[in-house]
């Protein structure tokens, strides 16, 4: 396959400044229960590729399903690039590589029968409904995927990579007197189907949380000292700050370029935020990005100072910075965008009990249910929350929304825990219509003067 791609590239590379072809073969399984019924079972497979051509700063992009038409598709992409190119091509230089990355499975999901997978999900589905008569809706989902991706460029790079992912999760809605409360959980792994068998340990606890929230009081609006658990803190740093550190967003937005200038102090010494695609077994890890660049650990914030951002080759070239290997695509139908991988706040030195001390009235926000961002502004809803009273965890509260300015909030972080954990549920992020695997995490984090919207 690689020789086929390289031979085709060699016939056209003199007509453009840069040319690459990515081809992919994939297969997988999907299972979904919704309500009280099984909604769908599928075992999709696909084969296809895409071409990107760069000429005088203009890109051509074509995706296709028939590899026998590769030459025609290269011609189309080259023609597109030559039609729109009017400036200067600027790609950060990287050394060409030749490599092959194979998956090593601990428990290959392809060796587990479809019946066993369906039966396992049905069992989880039945368990959810059995916990409480107040359960009014539930869903259980499972997916696994395996893909082999071939990449070749006009610079001589030739890479074969294999990827795999296994996920299982559920959500539940409890209802009483017209009030609805929800909760959810998910597990995922790159190589071990056994993780799916651990999901059941979370069902009773999460369903009971949804039921208990029906009786919980609404939180009162105001400013509080808030402690975020590792899941909530990881989602905060991913959603509120991480996307602002993707260089394509920065380069294309003059206001954001001014806000996100390197060297700006954003927090206290001890605040370190990292994006690291090289973590061993990381859910968002990879050996090469979708431009064939070997990724690196990037400090976005180091000791409270804005120190870096995530790049593609083009954004690095345009901004005069080093490429970081963060150009990622959600399959051959899509062009690569600058994306996060494993993004997290590094551990500090404070224990959880010490973090609670001195808080007369505060909130402990756990996990992540949803939210939205608008540049530096955010509103996030935790999965559940507790009041903190006189340094102790107290009653469960509902309808908690954390809102504010990400830079003010980073500056208000006053304690960072010693218990870093990476586990972002559900482990996917969307951008430009592309959803792909990411992870995020943090230790417990304490924030002063946080704005909470409630009743």
N, C-alpha and C positions, 0 to 999 in steps of 0.2 A: 504493500500500500504506500509506504513512504517513498519508494522509488518512483511510483506512478505520480505522486504529487510533485516530487522534485523535478522529474522530467518535464511535466507540464509547465511548471513555473519557469524553467530555463528557456522555454520557447518564447516567453512574453516579458521577461524581467527587464529587458533593455528599453521597453516602451514606457516604463514607469520608474519612480524613485524607489518604490518598495512594493513587494507583493508577498502575500501569504495565503496558504490554504489550510483549512482545518476540516478534517473528516471525522465522523463519529459513528460508532455502532453501539446501540443500547438496548437493554431489555429490563423488564421489571414486573412488579406485582402491585396491585392496588385493591384494597378491601375497605368497604365503608358500611357501617350500620348507622342509621338515622332513625330517631324515634324508637319504635319497637320492632322495626323491620331491618333486614339487610337490604341496603340500597344498591350496591354495585360490587362486582368483582371483575377485575381486568388483569390481563397480562400483556401489556403493550410492548412493542419492539419498534425500533426505527433505525434507519441508516441514511446518512446524508452528509452534506458538507457545506462549506461556505468559503467565499473568496473575498479578501480585502486588498484593494489596490490603492496606492498613494501616488499622486502626481501633482507637483507644485502646490502642496497643501490641501488638495482636494481628495476626498475619499470616494471610492466606489465599493459597494458591498452587494453581494449576491449570495443567496442561500439556495440549496437545491436538494432533491431527494435521489437523483439518479447520477451516480458517479461516472457512468459512461458518457455523460454530457459535460465532464469537467472542463474540457478545452473551450467549449462554447460559453460556459459560465465565467471562466477567466477572461475571455474576450469581452463579455458584458461588463464585468467589473472594471477592467482596464479602460473601456470606452467611457464609462461613467466618470472615472477619476479624471481622465483627460478633458472631459467636457466641463467639469466644475473647477478644476485646478487653475488658480489665478495668482497664487502667491509663492510662498517658500515652504517646502516640506521640512518639518523640524521634529525629528525623532531622536531621543537620547540614545547614545551609542551603547550597545551591549555586545558581548562576545558571543559569536555563534556557538551552539552546543549540539551534540548528538547524544541522546540518552533514551533509555527505555525503563519505565517504572511499572512494575507489576504489583497487583494487589496480593497481599498475604492475608488469608482469612483465618480467624480463630474458629468461626462457625458459619460457614457459607450459607446464606439464605436460599440460594438456588438448589441446595440439597435438601431443603425442607419441603415437604409436599404442600400443595395448595390446600388440601383438606385440613392438614394440621394448622396452617395459618388461619383459615376461616374458623375452625373450631376454637382456637385460642381467642380470637376476637369476639366470637359469639359468647364465650364464657365470660369475658370481661363485660360485655354488654349486659348479660343477665345479672352479673354481680352488682352493677350500678343500680339497676331497677329494684334490686332486692334490699338495698340499704335503707330506704325510707319511702313511705307512701307519698311524701311531698315532692318526690322527683317527678317533674312534668315533661322533661325532654332530655335526651342524651344522644351523643354521637360517639362512635368509636371508629378510628381510622388506622390503617396499616399501609405502609408502602416500603418496597425495597427496589433498588435500582443497581444496575451494573452497566458501566460504559467503558469503551476503549476509544481514546481520542488520539488522532494522528495530526501532527502539526509540522508544516514545512514552510520555510521562508526563502526569499531571494537572497538573503544574507548567508545561507548555508545551514541554518538551524533545522534539525530533524529530531522530533521527539514523539515517543509513544507513551501515553499515560493511561493507566486504568484507575477507575473510580468506583466506589461502591458506597451505598448508604442504606441504612435500615432504620425506620421510624415507626413508632406506635404511640397513639395518644387517645385521650377521651376528653369530652367536655360534658358538663351536666348543668341542668337548670332546675332549681327548686322553686316551688310556687306555693304561696299561702295568702289568702284574702287579697288577691290581685297583685301582690308584691312578688317580684322575681329576683332571684339571686343566682349567681353562676360560679363555677369553678372548673378547673381543667388541670391536666397533667400530661406530660409526654416523656418518652425515652428515645434515645437514638444512639447509634454506633455505626462506625464505618465498616467493621469486619466481623461482628459477633452477633448472630441472631439471638443468642441467649439473653440479651438485654430486653427483648420483647417479653420474656417470661417474668421480668421484675415489675412490669407495669401494675400488676394486680395488687402489689403491696401499697399502692397509693390510693386505691379506689375508695375504701371506706373513709379514710381521713379527708379526702377532698370532697366527697359527697356530703359528709357530715358538716364540713365547713360551709358549704352552700346552704344547707338546712339551718345551721346555727346563725348565719347572717340574716335570715328572715326575722329572727328575734332581736338582733343587735340594734342598738340605737344609731341614728345618723350622727356622723361626726359634725361638730360645730365648726363653721368657717372661722379662719383666723390664721395668725402666724404662730408656728410651733417650732420647737426643736424636733427634727424628724430623724429617725434612724432607719436606713434602708437595709434590707437583708441582701445577701450577695446577688440573688437573681434580679431583684428590683434595681439595685445599684448598677449591675451590668447592663440591663436594658436602658437605664438612664444614660449611661455613658455612650452606648451604641447609638441610640436614637437621637438624643439631644446634642451630643458633641461629635460623634463619629462621622455622621453624614456631612457635617461642616468641614471635616478634615479630608474629604475626598476631593482631589485637586481639580477635577473637571468642574465641580460646583464652584470652587473658589475662583478658577481662572475666568469663568464665564460671567461672574457677578462682581461688578466693581465695588459695591458696598461690602460684600463678603471679603474681598481682597484686603480692604482696609481693616476690617474687623479681625481677620485671621492672619495678621502679619506676624511672621516669625520673630521671636524675642519678646513678645508681649507677655506680661505676667498675668496668669489666669487664676492662680491659687497659691496656697502656702507651700513652702518647702516640704517635701514628703509626698506631694501629689504627683504621681507618675502614671501616665496613660499610654498604653502600648497597643499596636496592632502587630500580630505575629503569626504569619501563615506557616511558620516552620515548627510550631509546637508538635511534638511527637504525639500521634493519635488524636490531634485536635480535630474537632468536627469541621472547622473551617479551614483546615490546613491543606496544602498542596505542594508539590515539588516544583512545578512551573506554572506560571499563569497562562492565560490564553493568548499571550503574545510571545510565548516561549522564553519568558524571563524568569530566572530563579529568584524567588522572593526573599525578603529579609525582614528581620524584626525592626520595626520603626517606632521610635519614641515620638508620640504626638505631643505629649506634655512631659517634661523632665524637670523634676524639683519645682513644679509650679509654673514653669516657663513654656510657652508654646514653642516647640522645637522641631516639628516635622509634620509632614502630611503624606497621604497615600497617592501614588502616581501610576499612570500608564506611561509608556514611552513618549507619547505625544505631549501629555501635560508636563512631564519632566523636561522635555526639550523646549517647550514654549516658556517655561518658568525658570529655566536655567538651574534645575535641581536634579538630583540623582534619581533614576528610576527605582521603584520599590517592589515591583512585581505584583501590583494589585489590579491589573487589567483582567477582568473575569467576565465570562459569558455563560448564560444558562442553557447552553446547547448550541448546536450548529445553526439554528435559525436566527441567532442573535449576534450582533457585533459586541465586542468586549467594552465594558464600561469600568470606570474606577470604582472598586468595591472593597468593603472591609472583609476581613477573614476571621481571626480570633482577636477581639478587641476587649481590653480589660484594664481596670485600675490595679496597679501592683499593690501587694500587701504592705500594711503599715505595722505598727507595734502595739496596738491597743486591743485588749480583750473585750469580749462582748459585755460582761458585767461591768467593767470599768466604763464602757461607753454609756451605759444607762445611768451611772452615778451622776448626781447633780441635776438631773432633768426633773423639775417639779411637775411640769405638765407637757407631755410630748406625744408623739405618735410613732409606732413601729410599723412600717409599711413592708409587706411581704409579697414577693413574686410580682408578676406583671400581667395585667389583663388587657390593657390597650391604651391608646392615646394618640396624640397628634403633635406635630411640630410645624412651626412657621419661622424659618431661619433660626434666630436665636431664642424664640419663645417656644414653650412647651406646655402641654397638659397631659399628665399620665395618671392612669388608674391602677393601683396595685390589685393583686388578686384578693387580698384581705389585709386587715390592719388591726392593731391593738392600741389602746391608749397606754401611755407611760405615765405613772403617777408616783411621784416621790422616789424615782429611781427604780421602780419595779414595773414589770409588765402587768397590765390590768385588763379591762374588759375588751371584748371584740367590738369593733365598730364598722359600719358600712358606709358606702357611697363616698369614699375618700377620693379626692382628686388633688394631685400635686401640680401646681402651676407656677410658672415663673420664667425668668431669663436665665439661660444656661450659664452665661458668664458670671452673673451675680451669684448663682447657685454654686458654681465651682469655687468662687471666692469665699463662700460661706461654709465650705467643708472644714470642719474643725477637728474631726478625728477619723482615722482610717484604721480599720481592724486588721488583725493578724491572720485572718481566716479566708484567704482568697479561694473562690470557687468559680469554675466556668461551667455554666449550664443554662443557656438561654433557651427558653421554651417559646415557640416550637422549633427553634434552630434554623429559621429561614428569614431572609430579608428581601424586600422588594424594592426595585428601582428601575425606572424606565420600562416597566412591564416585564422585567426579568426577576424571577424568584430563585435564589440559590442559597446554598448552605453557608451559614455563618455561626459563630459562637460569640458569646460575650460573658463577662463576669466581673467580679470585684470581691473584695472583702466587705464586711459590714462597714457602712459609712454614716457618720453623724453630721447633719447639716443644721446650722442655726438659722433662725428667721425664715423658715420655709413657709410659703403661702399654701394653705390648704383650703379648698373649696368644699363646702358641705351644706348644711342647712343654715 
